[in-house]
Amino acid sequence: MKGKGKLFIISGPSGSGKSTLLAEVLEKLDNEYFSVSVTTRAPRPGEIDGVNYLFKTREEFEGMITNGEFLEYTEYAGNYYGTPAEPILRKLEEGKDIFLDIEVVGALQVRKKIPEAVLIFAVPPSFSELERRLRKRSTESEQKIRERLEVARREYKQAVSYDYIVITDKPGDACREILSIVTAEQCRVSQREHLLREV
């Protein structure tokens, strides 16, 4: 019998490759659940409600805040983003491991509510590599790139509150590191204590 599920939170600055990494990790696991965030922003072309995000009106989102339905939420660029609590708590009780892809402030909010959450910070091998990746996209203005780098500097300072740092140099290696973290966390005494009660 499996114990309670574990909550894994992956964060990292824009350009760290965390979303691509997380997609690769989830492909290799079979008892995991990826939490879909709620947002008030409009769907982008190709996005599906309930798959990419749960799309809500501002009034609906604020109602969810009032009802205490979020583990964490934030407002960014005029839109709300939040992590719904109920499906996560239910899946954890069912023994499912859950992955969240959220920014640092949100991750630390969740840790206050679920102290046993496992926080993983994804970074390139150097800050100069992060800048190179952002510039290589060639999709944003110089001002936007500078803003992203400033946000990244703040995130790096907060990363000391995380449990693990994974380097996203080679995707295969980074994926193996996260899978190793998952295995190690599943082997904790707190996760398998129920086996000792049979004696």
C-alpha positions, 0 to 999 in steps of 0.5 A, spaced: 500 500 500 502 506 498 502 512 503 500 519 501 502 522 495 508 528 495 507 535 492 513 537 487 514 544 485 518 546 480 520 553 479 525 557 475 526 563 471 524 565 464 529 561 460 531 556 465 527 550 460 523 548 466 516 547 462 520 543 457 523 539 463 517 538 466 514 535 460 519 530 459 519 528 467 511 527 466 512 522 460 516 518 464 512 517 470 505 513 471 502 515 478 503 523 477 498 528 476 500 535 473 496 541 477 492 545 472 492 553 474 486 557 474 487 564 470 483 570 468 487 571 462 484 570 455 486 563 452 491 563 447 490 560 440 490 552 441 489 552 448 484 548 451 480 550 457 481 544 463 488 542 459 492 548 459 489 552 464 482 553 467 479 559 464 475 564 469 472 571 469 475 576 474 469 575 478 469 568 478 476 568 480 475 573 486 469 569 488 474 563 489 479 567 493 473 569 497 472 562 498 479 560 500 479 555 494 487 557 492 493 554 495 496 560 492 495 566 487 498 572 484 496 577 479 501 578 474 500 583 468 493 585 470 491 577 470 490 573 476 493 566 476 492 561 482 493 554 484 486 550 486 487 547 493 481 541 492 484 537 487 491 537 489 489 535 496 484 530 494 490 527 489 495 527 495 490 523 499 489 518 494 497 517 494 498 521 487 504 525 487 503 532 484 507 536 480 506 544 480 510 549 475 509 555 479 514 561 480 518 562 486 513 567 490 507 562 489 511 556 491 513 559 498 506 560 499 504 553 498 510 551 502 506 555 508 500 551 507 503 544 505 510 544 509 512 537 506 512 540 499 518 538 495 521 545 492 526 544 486 529 550 483 531 549 475 537 553 473 541 553 467 549 552 468 550 559 469 547 566 469 550 568 463 547 562 459 540 564 462 541 571 458 544 567 452 537 563 452 533 569 453 536 573 447 536 567 443 529 567 442 529 574 439 521 575 440 522 580 446 525 587 446 531 589 450 527 592 455 523 586 456 529 581 456 532 586 462 526 586 466 526 578 465 533 578 468 532 582 474 526 578 476 531 572 475 536 575 480 530 576 485 528 569 484 536 566 485 536 570 491 530 566 494 532 559 491 536 558 498 529 556 501 528 550 496 530 543 497 534 542 491 537 545 485 537 542 478 541 544 472 538 544 466 544 544 461 542 537 458 535 535 458 536 528 459 541 529 465 536 534 468 530 529 467 534 524 471 536 528 477 528 530 478 526 522 477 532 521 482 529 526 487 522 523 486 525 516 488 528 519 494 522 522 496 518 516 496 523 512 500 523 517 506 520 514 512 514 518 513 512 515 506 513 508 508 512 508 515 505 504 514 509 498 512 512 498 519 506 498 523 504 491 520 510 488 525 
